[in-house]
Amino acid sequence: MRKAGVTPDVVCYNALLVAAVKCPNTTLDDGYWILDEMGHVPVRPDEFTFATLLDLCASDVERGLAEVSDAEQVMVEMTALGLKTSTYVYNSLLKAYAKAAVRGRAGIADLRGVIARMEQDKVRLDRITFTTWISALPHCAERAMASRSDARVAIVRMREEGMSPSTGLYHVWLRVIATEAAQGLAGPDDALEVVDFMRRVGKRVGTETYMRVMHV
């Protein structure tokens, strides 16, 4: 492209980063290489550039190639350029923490910390925010780093924000309870509380939900 005399813009580089995220062998280092190339052109990165870098970091965290501290460094570099945070950026950061939770490298306090920063920066929480937050809870519960009350708080907060949690998210709540039940910290009544909650808010309770209740 550059040999043809056409100068790539930030959209082109962001598209390249998105392609890198989809490639299973790319790492955060590859993303930084693209960022360095942008500096040589020069092309100023935007919030989407750094959000995609965070997505690469989340993939590395999942594979044990990075830590959440690497994700926080991406945030530092973004702020240093005077770029504002956004829901898109914070969701990518939250994803890195959620991947770390799977590996036992983050807990509910870390997830709540990201949510608190979003609120402080007056950044809107969307469906992806809550889905990422709630989906990480069973992994935290396995290490006694989250409880069924944390799942309830997240579900209630999502509804307060005007979003209806999917049946799958209620099943995540039940999964947290099943994990606590295995630890002797919960029982069938706690699972039935979720069923009652679903009914009160007009959520259909199907066979799969009852199957999950039976596993508690």
Stockholm file with secondary structure:
# STOCKHOLM 1.0

chainA/1-216         MRKAGVTPDVVCYNALLVAAVKCPNTTLDDGYWILDEMGHVPVRPDEFTFATLLDLCASDVERGLAEVSDAEQVMVEMTALGLKTSTYVYNSLLKAYAKAAVRGRAGIADLRGVIARMEQDKVRLDRITFTTWISALPHCAERAMASRSDARVAIVRMREEGMSPSTGLYHVWLRVIATEAAQGLAGPDDALEVVDFMRRVGKRVGTETYMRVMHV
#=GR chainA/1-216 SS CTTTTCCCCHHHHHHHHHHHHHSTTCCHHHHHHHHHHHHHTTCCCCHHHHHHHHHHHHHHHHTTSCCHHHHHHHHHHHHHTTCCCCHHHHHHHHHHHHHHHHTTSCCHHHHHHHHHHHHHTTCCCCHHHHHHHHHTHHHHHHTTSCCHHHHHHHHHHHHHTTCCCCHHHHHHHHHHHHHHHHTTSCCHHHHHHHHHHHHHTTCCCCHHHHHHHHTC
#=GC SS_cons         CTTTTCCCCHHHHHHHHHHHHHSTTCCHHHHHHHHHHHHHTTCCCCHHHHHHHHHHHHHHHHTTSCCHHHHHHHHHHHHHTTCCCCHHHHHHHHHHHHHHHHTTSCCHHHHHHHHHHHHHTTCCCCHHHHHHHHHTHHHHHHTTSCCHHHHHHHHHHHHHTTCCCCHHHHHHHHHHHHHHHHTTSCCHHHHHHHHHHHHHTTCCCCHHHHHHHHTC
//
